[in-house]
Amino acid sequence: MIPNSFTATALAALLGIAVAAPAMANDVSIEQYGWSNSAGGAQNGFKNRIRVYQDGRFNKVIGQQRGRHNLSAIGQQGIGNYGATYQNGNRNVAGVAQFGSNHTTILTQDGNGNIAAGVQVGHGCDANVSQGGSGNVAAFVQACP
């Protein structure tokens, strides 16, 4: 009887901690399907969000955020893709979608209110976008054989 009581108390405490997350908390959501995919990163500040979706094999995502109200979204389907977002500042938005194999995308934002988004399809595309300052917008689409 005591072990069940202890388990119930521990579960209630964990649920209380989850519900009591501060409104300024950072947020990460990761979905991975397939085999040997990896995702990681770091957040410093508040109300930053990282979203990751990977389906395939050997895909890798890195998201790093420093500041407030930044959003990073990376979706990859295929084999051996690499997507990274580095955000330093406030209210930056970065998005990457990669379909196929062996793509690399690196989006770097240093400033405030920047938007960068891109899509790569096929095999072996490379993209590197860097934004400094405020209010910049960049978009790209690549189809590689």
C-alpha positions as CSV (number, residue, x, y, z in Angstrom):
1,M,0.0,0.0,0.0
2,I,2.8,2.4,0.8
3,P,4.5,2.0,-2.6
4,N,1.3,2.9,-4.4
5,S,0.8,6.0,-2.2
6,F,4.4,7.1,-2.9
7,T,3.9,6.6,-6.6
8,A,0.6,8.6,-6.6
9,T,2.3,11.4,-4.6
10,A,5.3,11.5,-7.0
11,L,3.0,11.6,-10.0
12,A,0.9,14.4,-8.6
13,A,4.0,16.4,-7.8
14,L,5.3,16.0,-11.4
15,L,2.0,17.0,-12.9
16,G,2.0,20.0,-10.6
17,I,5.4,21.1,-11.9
18,A,4.3,20.7,-15.5
19,V,1.2,22.8,-14.9
20,A,3.1,25.5,-13.0
21,A,5.4,26.3,-15.9
22,P,5.9,30.1,-16.1
23,A,4.2,32.0,-18.9
24,M,7.6,33.2,-20.1
25,A,8.9,29.7,-20.5
26,N,10.7,28.6,-23.7
27,D,9.2,25.8,-25.7
28,V,10.6,22.9,-27.7
29,S,8.7,20.3,-29.7
30,I,10.4,17.4,-31.5
31,E,8.9,14.6,-33.6
32,Q,11.3,12.1,-35.2
33,Y,10.5,9.0,-37.3
34,G,12.9,6.7,-39.0
35,W,16.3,5.7,-37.8
36,S,19.4,7.5,-36.4
37,N,17.9,11.0,-36.5
38,S,19.2,13.6,-34.0
39,A,18.0,17.0,-32.8
40,G,19.5,19.4,-30.2
41,G,20.1,23.0,-29.3
42,A,19.9,25.6,-26.6
43,Q,17.5,28.4,-25.6
44,N,18.4,31.5,-23.5
45,G,15.7,34.1,-22.9
46,F,12.0,33.7,-22.8
47,K,9.1,32.8,-25.1
48,N,11.4,31.2,-27.6
49,R,10.0,28.3,-29.6
50,I,11.7,25.5,-31.5
51,R,9.8,23.0,-33.7
52,V,11.4,20.0,-35.3
53,Y,9.9,17.3,-37.6
54,Q,12.1,14.6,-39.1
55,D,11.2,11.5,-41.1
56,G,13.9,9.4,-42.6
57,R,17.5,8.4,-41.6
58,F,20.6,10.2,-40.5
59,N,19.0,13.6,-40.4
60,K,20.3,16.3,-38.0
61,V,18.8,19.5,-36.6
62,I,20.3,22.2,-34.4
63,G,18.4,25.2,-33.0
64,Q,20.0,27.9,-30.9
65,Q,18.1,30.9,-29.6
66,R,19.2,33.8,-27.5
67,G,16.6,36.6,-26.9
68,R,12.8,36.8,-26.8
69,H,9.9,35.6,-28.9
70,N,12.0,33.8,-31.5
71,L,10.6,30.9,-33.6
72,S,12.6,28.2,-35.4
73,A,10.8,25.5,-37.4
74,I,12.7,22.8,-39.3
75,G,11.1,19.9,-41.2
76,Q,13.1,17.2,-43.0
77,Q,12.2,14.1,-44.9
78,G,14.8,11.9,-46.5
79,I,18.3,10.8,-45.7
80,G,21.4,12.7,-44.4
81,N,19.9,16.2,-44.2
82,Y,21.3,18.9,-41.9
83,G,19.3,22.0,-40.8
84,A,20.5,24.6,-38.3
85,T,19.1,27.9,-37.1
86,Y,21.0,30.4,-34.9
87,Q,18.9,33.3,-33.6
88,N,20.3,36.1,-31.5
89,G,17.8,38.9,-30.8
90,N,14.0,39.3,-30.6
91,R,11.1,38.3,-32.7
92,N,13.1,36.5,-35.4
93,V,11.4,33.7,-37.4
94,A,13.4,31.0,-39.3
95,G,12.0,28.1,-41.2
96,V,13.6,25.3,-43.2
97,A,11.9,22.4,-45.2
98,Q,14.1,19.8,-46.9
99,F,12.9,16.9,-48.9
100,G,15.4,14.3,-50.4
101,S,18.9,13.6,-49.4
102,N,22.2,15.3,-48.3
103,H,20.8,18.8,-48.1
104,T,22.4,21.4,-45.8
105,T,20.7,24.6,-44.6
106,I,22.1,27.1,-42.1
107,L,20.0,30.2,-41.2
108,T,21.7,32.8,-38.9
109,Q,19.8,35.8,-37.5
110,D,21.5,38.5,-35.5
111,G,19.1,41.3,-34.8
112,N,15.3,41.9,-34.4
113,G,12.3,41.1,-36.4
114,N,14.0,39.1,-39.2
115,I,12.4,36.4,-41.3
116,A,14.2,33.7,-43.2
117,A,12.6,30.7,-44.9
118,G,13.6,28.1,-47.4
119,V,12.8,24.9,-49.2
120,Q,15.2,22.4,-50.8
121,V,14.1,19.5,-52.9
122,G,16.2,16.7,-54.6
123,H,19.7,15.8,-53.6
124,G,22.7,17.8,-52.3
125,C,21.4,21.4,-52.1
126,D,23.3,23.8,-49.8
127,A,22.0,27.1,-48.4
128,N,23.5,29.5,-46.0
129,V,21.5,32.7,-45.1
130,S,22.8,35.3,-42.6
131,Q,20.8,38.3,-41.5
132,G,22.2,41.1,-39.4
133,G,20.2,44.1,-38.3
134,S,16.4,44.4,-38.1
135,G,13.4,43.8,-40.3
136,N,15.2,41.7,-43.0
137,V,13.3,39.1,-45.1
138,A,14.9,36.3,-47.0
139,A,13.4,33.4,-48.8
140,F,14.8,30.7,-51.1
141,V,13.7,27.6,-53.0
142,Q,16.2,25.1,-54.6
143,A,15.7,22.0,-56.6
144,C,18.8,20.0,-57.1
145,P,19.2,16.9,-59.3
